[in-house]
Amino acid sequence: MSAPPLTRPDYLAFGRPDFSEAEIEAVTRVLRSGWIGMGPETIAFEGELARAVGAPHVVTVDTCTSAIFLSLVAEGVSPGDEVITPSLTWCATANASIYLGAKPVFCDVDPRTLCATAESIVARITPRTKAVVIVHYGGHAIDVKALRAAIPARVSLIEDAAHAFGSRYPDGSPVGSSGNLTCFSFYANKNLSTAEGGAVALFDAAKAARIGTLRQNAQQADAWKRFTHASTALVPGIRELGYKMNYTDLQAAIGRRQLERQPEFAARRRAVAERYARTLAGMPEVDYVQAGVTEARHARHLFVVAWNTARLGRSRNELLLALRARNVGASVHYLPLHAMPYYRDIDPVKLEVTEDLADRIMTLPIGAAMREADADYVVSHLRDLLAQQEKAHEA
């Protein structure tokens, strides 16, 4: 095997966004307008997002955490309720219910899709279950129609689609068009990035209106209308506890251009995923990559490898650190929540699949700014590290 390329001088970060002159010009235009808070740009972005995801209403907020939290509020989650969520997820998925005094209840995942299964969710439903928050892990869209049919009608179904902007359900419709409250993230490494931000896509006009007021301290009119429209200078008093979770026009200006560029970004992500899949195929150290990652309906937010640790000859963490030493930004998505000190006492549970995956999965860099040559760099250094390990065993 030929020697890998010399270590690159720059760190190949996981999920680096791609911003062009179009985004820069959009921000400049908003800065020159004199209005940078939530206003006309945000409203326009919400309309464009709604059309993109196939939902009649989209409400933008400051983070996806806030999107999940406000969705739980809209669904009536309160102290003493239980909210089922996978353990293999970012902590915000569970934290949103804790903020409301509810209890997160963790379920297991499918070993190939890394998404929660209907069976694992149903097994954890109790009379106190108020909602289920499913995660479209890595961009693999769950069959929410089948899941909805499997769980009681009294239980709300909320979709954490932080990884899944651009994903499609098995029937080909876009994630966001199911009728469930669906939460998106526009964090720095996401498929559509505005540095921070999130949104809720939904079909219920009354819930959309309520979330729209809750995000701005439960004010009945946003700041743009209050300060720029004489007819809304005086608004009704606050009727319930609200929160400071609004989006801004500066972010929306970036988001509108990022939305236009989604076909370009999707093509790049697919090219990188396909290059990884081809070059990793047949490697004995690789058990599998996440199911569906090269399919058209997968958003490819993550590219996850499950290692065969017996053949690997070292721990996953050792390999990860060795890759990082060569400026490859490999990562882990995620350490299981139910095994962490804070959550162990909240829901002490045994999740066999999640625990088996915990020490075997690794995320390789993928993002809108990557090229196939970057993927080749990752794989060449990965192969070199594995070859060195094999020689060490033979010696």
ABEGO torsion letter per residue (X at the ends): XBBBBBBBABBBBBGBBBBBAAAAAAAAAAAAAGBABBBAAAAAAAAAAAAAAGBABBBBBABAAAAAAAAAAAAGBBBGBBBBBBABBBAAAAAAAAAAGBBBBBBBBBAAAGBBBAAAAAAABBAABABBBBBBBGGBBBBAAAAAAABBAABBBBBBAAAABGBBBAAGBBBGAAGBBBBBBABAABABBAGBEBBBBBABAAAAAAAAAAABGGBABBAAAAAABAAAABBBBBABBBBBABBBAAAAAAAAAAAAAAAAAAAAAAAAAAAAAAAABGBAABABBBBGAABAABAGABBBBBBBAAAAGBBAAAAAAAAAAAGBBBBBOBBBAAABAAAAAABBBBBAAAAAAAAABBBBBBEAABBAAAAAAAAAAAAAAAAAAAAAAAX
